Each structure stands twice: as structure tokens, then as C-alpha cells.
Amino acid sequence: MSIDRATIERDVTAIICEQLDVKTEDVSAGKSFNDDLGADSLAIVELVLALEEKFDLKIPDDEVDTIKTVGDAINYIAEKKKH
Amino acid sequence: MSTRRVVITGMGVLSPLGIGVHDNWRRVCAGESGIGAITRFDASAYPTRIAGEVRDFDATRWIAKKEQRQMDLFIQYAVAAAAMAVEDAGLQAAPPADPERYGVFVGAGLGGITTLEATMLSLQEKGPRHGISPYFVPAIIVNLAAGQISIRHGCKGPNLSHVSACSTGAHSIGEAFRTIAHDDADVMIAGGTESTVTPLGIGGFCSSRALSGRNDAPTKASRPFSASRDGFVLSEGCGILVLEELGHARARGARILGEIVGYGLTGDAYHITMPPPTGEGAQRCMRMALRDGKLQPEQIGYINAHGTSTGADAIETQAIRAVFGAHADRLAVSSTKSMHGHLLGAAGGLEAAISILALRDGILPPTINLDDPDPACDLDYVPHVARHVQVEYAMSNSFGFGGTNACLVFRKAEN
């Protein structure tokens, strides 16, 4: 099932705010989970699992390593949900 | 080796009697019970439906929301109590200038059983990928209490979590005392923490027939030394002290709450849960603590007993008689578990704090609910109401499953 990009952006942002305890206005495409949003490796794992549950997909561990920023996460999910 | 004296300069506690030293001590002196019906889970199917729960704990006072997910409740309690103790000691500036001289010994009897139970259920529901948090392991393992505290307060010295069931808190404090005396640290944050009011925690002790079943009268259920006692009341909480080398404390002008002068530790080598009938392991433990403090039995004025409200109360009584002889009839003994219940691994920490306050204020806390003393329990247990008496030395006993005993001796602070 395809989801429009605005919905993905909104839902990803909401999950990031919830998981990383940050404010919506601090979340933008260029922000790095590690450097800007204070997520350590375990927090990123937790975030990925929450995204998997929300969007009903599985993100393999080697692909997790390519998701460094908010924009990476949105692009990854948008790509997966296109089909 | 020159003797390095060790004093207590800060304390932080949480128990069913409240959050913080002030509320706990006020209610202990007033002879109030903190025991009530279990609210954490539906206990209707369990033979015991009462416990001593910590109420109104707002973790966000000490721990950011996202960090709370990384800690089982027993760790959250420890972080909160340690923060209170450090602030109480006037050490809030972190990190310290000499971080390698600051250590943390905080243990627990059982560890993160709340998270363990919840995770087993979510594992069954969601499977291994989504059912287990990446924080599961650091949230449940015992030594993360000491680890989290060290991270928060910048303590780079000795870091350990002793695990000795109901003696954990006392062992932690005793070992911290030795660590400072041995010149491996100047300041130690030490004590015990526990949170096991859960289906497995309550159910496990129910299965071993250890808990009181006095569900219709929770505040009367913990009744150490009484003939009608029918088991202990499981409680939760945390008791943490800041121990400090005397010269270090004086140099920074710290307020000194009391001194720790003796520590004993023994093993029963007898049974997994029962003490030997004579309490000989407890006797040797008390004697070792007296010897460690270079004290005669007659110098002890007050004993905060292990006194759990089980059959073992009579054995502890017998052990005290054996150690103290005729002086046993002159010293005061009380079990404050009559009020706060049995905090398991945290008991020794909380009871150490209470013993120090008893010395500081000259108030011996009572044993409440002692309406019908057991003839086999024939000491002066300070029944019902606190007593105003100046005492120089107090002893605190802790005995744990596995036959592991710890005894601490405190001295009133010099003025």
C-alpha cells in the first residue's frame, strides 16, 4: 500500500519526537540522529524498530547503517512504500 | 596502616513511608505503617495481596523521559536516592575534581524483574525482533544501578554491585566502608535498591510461604517478634548513603551525620533459606562487627534488627542474647520493618539510614504491631512508640537467603 510523502514525514517526525524525546521543531531532514538528536546506537535500534512497526516493514541491519539523518529515514520509507 | 575513619555525610531513601529522608524519618518516629493493598498488578488470585509500594514516585524529577526506558524501576529508585544523597552531602557539583577517589557500591537482591516479566510477555506477543527492547539488558542487570549513578555523578573510582539477597544494602555499605579505610577511595555512594512488587516477586515469595497473608489488615501485617506474626511483607525502595573519609569531609566543611565504625560478614553454611536454629552465623557476624569496631558488647545501645516478622525473629533474639549476654536486657532492639516492610536488597540501606538518624536525634524507632509478644522473643523491642534516649553506638543487622549475614555498627557524630 502506498502512502503519500507528507504522511510519511509527519509519522516519522512523530516517532522521532516520541522515541528521542525531542521537539517537533528540532526535527528536520538534515538532522543527524547521532550528532544532532542525541541518539546513541541503542536509541537508533529502538527508533528503527518503532518505524518498522509503524510502517509494517523490515529494515535489514546493513540498511540501518545507511540511515543517518531524518531525511534518510523518510526517503528510505518512501522508497519502500512506493510499491 | 594508619586508620582512616569513615563518616556519613549524605543520605537518600525511598520507601513505602515516602520519598526522602525527612518523610521516612518523621513517619518512623511516629510509628506509622506504609503497607497497603497491591496496586501495581491485579493480585486477586494471589494468597498475599498486600505490599509496601513506593507511592507518588515521579521519576522525571531525576531522570529524563527517554532515559527512563533504559532503566528498570529498581535502577530509577537508585538514581533518585543517589541524587538525594549526593545533594544532602553537599556534593552536587559533578564531576568531582578528583573523580577517581569517588566510587559507587549499589546492589540489589533480584534486579530488573519488572522489565524481565514485561519483556517475556511482549516477546511472546511480538516475537524476538520487536518484542525485546535494545535496552533490555542494561535495564535489568543489577550493576547498572551502580553504573548509572557513576555516569551521572562522574565517579571513576571503585564500582561494584554486591548481590546478597536481603543483606545486599548492608554488605554494600560495609564494603564501601572498607574501601575508604583501605585508601582506595575518599567518597563512596553505597547502599541497596529493590523493586519486586510484581507477579513473580509476590508469587515467588508466596510459593515459598514466606509472606504474611493478613490481607484484611495491611498496616498490621508486619509484626516482628509478635506471637501472631505470619510472614514478612514485601516492600520496595532504596537506601543510599554517602560515606566519606573523615579528613576529606572536614576539609570541605561537610555536615557529618554519623560515623561507621564496624562491619561484620559471615556465612551460615546451613540452608538455602533458613538460618541455623541457634543463629550462630548471625552471632559470629555481630561479634565480627564489634571486633572490627574495637567495641565491647556493652557499648551498643540500640540494634536495628533484621526482624522480618517470620519465625527467624526468635532466632535473631537468641543470637543477640548469645552475643550480648546480660547486656541484652539493657539494650533497645527494634525492627522498623514493622513500619516499612521488607525492602529485600534495599533493606540494609534504609535501615542503616534509620540507625544513623536514631543516633543523631536520640530517638529510638519503635517496633509497631507488637500487641502479643512471642514468649521466645523477650528483648526490649521498643514496642509501639519511639523512645527518646541518647545512644552512642547502634548496630544494624541484615540476614539473607543463602545464609549470608551482614552487620554494621554506627557511632553518633562527634560535635
Interface residues (C-beta under 8 A of the other chain):
Chain A: Q19 L20 D21 L42 A43 V45 E46 L49 E52 E53 K58
Chain B: A64 K65 K66 R69 Q70 R129 H130 S133 P134 Y135 P138
